[in-house]
Amino acid sequence: MPHTNELVLLPNHGWDERILICRNGELVQTFIVVTQRYVVLVDTGINPATAQQMVDYARPALDARRVLLVINTHADYDHAWGNQLFADPDAPFPAPILGSRRCADRLRMREEGPLLEELQRTEPTIFGHVRLTPPTLWFDDEVCIDGGDLTLHLIPTPGHTDDHLSIYIPEIATLLAGDAAELPYPAARTTAGLPAMRASLATLAALNARTVLYCHAPVDAGPQLLHDNLAYFNALERACRAFLEKSPGAELPTDDAALIRLIGCDYADVTPHSSLWREVNAHYRTTGHAEQLRMMITWLQAQD
Ligand SMILES: [Zn+2]
């Protein structure tokens, strides 16, 4: 997917007016939360140019009464690569960047360094100026930001990545899930991440938020997507358990389609039957789905 510097502000579909949603092409959504005390940017996009546009959209709210704050949901490139705009020595908009300790480590240790170098080579106009910049305020547990009218609860939700956090705003029963939930499903990257991710999904579903907004799902997806994501992984677990019972010790094929056939768990069998779910990128129906099945098998085998 080619990247773009363009960031558009989405029209409000009924969520609280103090939340602004920015969309960067087909890639990702970032958020601006305007409270009495703070203007909070949730994620900084793919580069300084996208972060700059977030500041531009936030500017009308940035008067003398409000302080700018930045949050990283996690260190992935589509969420934290605009950080330098706020934390460089010559940053044009100095502001604290909050994130988990692990998020800070990922950026400080340049875990995404090879990806950055590759993207700087292939898409220099987009990524040429990116410098990996870690959060400047990091923490291990839940953190609350008292904005006066709205409170932002930063809740650790590891799984998709181990540094992930989501944001719950109780006054308006609104959850910014980040990548803890996605259409069609959040992908665990490691076997250990799989149970962590399902536990995080359950934590978020139990909040019973009225409005749930995601970084990678339509703005109208609603709270149901949390339950659909949980159901997807529950269905994978059922299929993998049945398979292991029937064929313990079976060798798993390396071919994705063959693996999906062998376990008997098609993407279409374990996701809702609507066009939204049918029209996702083919990766999610094939390779991505097979990856989650492989991790589920490995996880179940480690349980015995
Ligand atoms: Zn993402």
Boltz pocket constraint, residues with backbone or C-beta under 6 A from the ligand:
constraints:
  - pocket:
      binder: B
      contacts: [[A, 27], [A, 28], [A, 76], [A, 78], [A, 79], [A, 179], [A, 215], [A, 216]]
      max_distance: 6.0
